């Protein structure tokens, strides 16, 4: 089975992913990006799907009340799990993740409403290492 096919099969094992008849549903573009990054890192062998499911499950289990029914809250759990996996596997350290969060914050605040957020070429270059 190819890695992309393995990722698709693994996704069916996570019942909590908000979805419709066409597949996962995202509340904003950042959530789709986090989803795609997770699949890519899994396909490249940086973590197993059971490792991923454990991290995500821990975050989801910590939700209470209205947050448990909020699609954006689900994807914030996904993002938190992704950041943890990236750190745990040594792909990036906490300081690198902090730098990326700050770069995204600056880019978002400089981007006109309705326009796609664009990271600087310097930040993009650091991501491709």
Kinemage of the C-alpha trace (Angstrom):
@kinemage 1
@onewidth
@group {chain A} dominant
@subgroup {mainchain}
@vectorlist {calphas} color= white
{ca unk a 1} P 0.000 0.000 0.000
{ca unk a 2} L 1.390 3.437 -0.928
{ca unk a 3} L 1.990 6.027 1.797
{ca unk a 4} L -0.830 8.331 0.534
{ca unk a 5} L -3.213 5.360 0.502
{ca unk a 6} L -2.060 4.408 4.011
{ca unk a 7} L -2.856 7.951 5.179
{ca unk a 8} L -6.346 7.798 3.682
{ca unk a 9} L -6.968 4.470 5.383
{ca unk a 10} L -5.638 5.808 8.693
{ca unk a 11} L -7.974 8.819 8.473
{ca unk a 12} L -10.997 6.572 8.445
{ca unk a 13} L -9.914 5.373 11.891
{ca unk a 14} L -10.426 8.853 13.399
{ca unk a 15} L -14.188 9.195 13.769
{ca unk a 16} L -13.955 12.624 15.382
{ca unk a 17} L -12.814 14.467 12.232
{ca unk a 18} L -15.592 16.880 11.242
{ca unk a 19} L -16.688 15.742 7.789
{ca unk a 20} L -19.457 15.736 5.258
{ca unk a 21} L -20.098 13.404 2.302
{ca unk a 22} L -17.047 14.796 0.473
{ca unk a 23} L -14.557 14.375 3.330
{ca unk a 24} L -13.099 16.549 6.104
{ca unk a 25} L -14.684 19.953 6.737
{ca unk a 26} L -12.459 22.841 7.820
{ca unk a 27} L -13.606 26.057 9.563
{ca unk a 28} L -10.729 28.057 8.027
{ca unk a 29} L -7.794 27.606 5.641
{ca unk a 30} L -5.301 27.220 8.519
{ca unk a 31} L -7.114 24.040 9.618
{ca unk a 32} L -6.847 22.527 6.136
{ca unk a 33} L -3.147 23.395 6.120
{ca unk a 34} L -2.598 21.713 9.505
{ca unk a 35} L -4.458 18.663 8.212
{ca unk a 36} L -2.351 18.511 5.041
{ca unk a 37} L 0.881 18.973 6.997
{ca unk a 38} L -0.047 16.110 9.294
{ca unk a 39} L -0.713 13.782 6.378
{ca unk a 40} L 2.522 14.786 4.656
{ca unk a 41} L 4.651 14.263 7.769
{ca unk a 42} L 2.986 10.887 8.344
{ca unk a 43} L 3.527 9.883 4.710
{ca unk a 44} L 7.205 10.811 5.041
{ca unk a 45} L 7.512 8.486 8.033
{ca unk a 46} L 8.068 11.048 10.793
{ca unk a 47} L 5.476 9.380 13.031
{ca unk a 48} L 3.086 6.458 12.983
{ca unk a 49} L -0.642 6.871 12.829
{ca unk a 50} L -1.103 5.336 16.308
{ca unk a 51} L 1.350 7.950 17.676
{ca unk a 52} L -0.665 10.674 15.994
{ca unk a 53} L -4.001 9.323 17.240
{ca unk a 54} L -2.684 9.202 20.811
{ca unk a 55} L -1.594 12.872 20.722
{ca unk a 56} L -4.839 14.012 19.125
{ca unk a 57} L -6.988 11.874 21.425
{ca unk a 58} L -5.328 13.357 24.495
{ca unk a 59} L -6.141 16.889 23.351
{ca unk a 60} L -9.718 16.078 22.412
{ca unk a 61} L -10.313 14.303 25.724
{ca unk a 62} L -9.291 17.517 27.489
{ca unk a 63} L -12.111 19.499 25.896
{ca unk a 64} L -15.163 20.280 27.970
{ca unk a 65} L -18.521 21.946 27.510
{ca unk a 66} L -19.235 23.970 24.397
{ca unk a 67} L -15.668 23.577 23.107
{ca unk a 68} L -16.325 19.894 22.504
{ca unk a 69} L -18.979 20.829 19.895
{ca unk a 70} L -17.020 23.662 18.238
{ca unk a 71} L -15.410 22.634 14.902
{ca unk a 72} L -12.681 25.243 15.324
{ca unk a 73} L -11.879 23.897 18.797
{ca unk a 74} L -11.419 20.454 17.253
{ca unk a 75} L -8.911 21.807 14.745
{ca unk a 76} L -7.109 23.765 17.472
{ca unk a 77} L -6.643 20.393 19.197
{ca unk a 78} L -5.336 19.044 15.890
{ca unk a 79} L -2.865 21.937 15.595
{ca unk a 80} L -1.706 21.499 19.189
{ca unk a 81} L -1.171 17.775 18.592
{ca unk a 82} L 0.746 18.547 15.386
{ca unk a 83} L 3.043 20.983 17.178
{ca unk a 84} L 3.677 18.393 19.893
{ca unk a 85} L 4.474 15.659 17.379
{ca unk a 86} L 6.818 17.999 15.498
{ca unk a 87} L 8.622 18.779 18.734
{ca unk a 88} L 8.650 15.172 20.009
{ca unk a 89} L 10.098 13.839 16.753
{ca unk a 90} L 12.807 16.494 16.639
{ca unk a 91} L 11.570 18.074 13.412
{ca unk a 92} L 11.566 21.444 15.181
{ca unk a 93} L 12.319 22.599 18.684
{ca unk a 94} L 10.062 24.742 20.831
{ca unk a 95} L 12.023 27.908 19.989
{ca unk a 96} L 11.620 27.208 16.257
{ca unk a 97} L 7.884 26.664 16.744
{ca unk a 98} L 7.688 29.930 18.720
{ca unk a 99} L 9.489 31.735 15.876
{ca unk a 100} L 7.038 30.292 13.337
{ca unk a 101} L 4.020 31.255 15.476
{ca unk a 102} L 5.377 34.808 15.671
{ca unk a 103} L 6.032 34.900 11.910
{ca unk a 104} L 2.431 33.800 11.277
{ca unk a 105} L 1.122 36.396 13.745
{ca unk a 106} L 3.076 39.185 12.011
{ca unk a 107} L 2.037 37.997 8.546
{ca unk a 108} L -1.616 37.745 9.578
{ca unk a 109} L -1.652 41.236 11.093
{ca unk a 110} L -0.061 42.665 7.918
{ca unk a 111} L -2.490 40.924 5.557
{ca unk a 112} L -5.638 42.738 4.428
{ca unk a 113} L -8.891 41.037 5.381
{ca unk a 114} L -9.921 38.418 2.852
{ca unk a 115} L -6.449 38.028 1.361
{ca unk a 116} L -4.350 34.881 1.820
{ca unk a 117} L -1.673 35.149 4.482
{ca unk a 118} L 1.785 35.039 2.936
{ca unk a 119} L 4.914 34.276 4.911
{ca unk a 120} L 8.109 36.084 3.989
{ca unk a 121} L 10.587 34.384 1.685
{ca unk a 122} L 13.029 34.175 4.616
{ca unk a 123} L 10.517 32.215 6.697
{ca unk a 124} L 9.679 29.960 3.744
{ca unk a 125} L 13.388 29.253 3.235
{ca unk a 126} L 13.789 28.272 6.879
{ca unk a 127} L 10.881 25.827 6.536
{ca unk a 128} L 12.427 24.033 3.583
{ca unk a 129} L 15.591 23.020 5.453
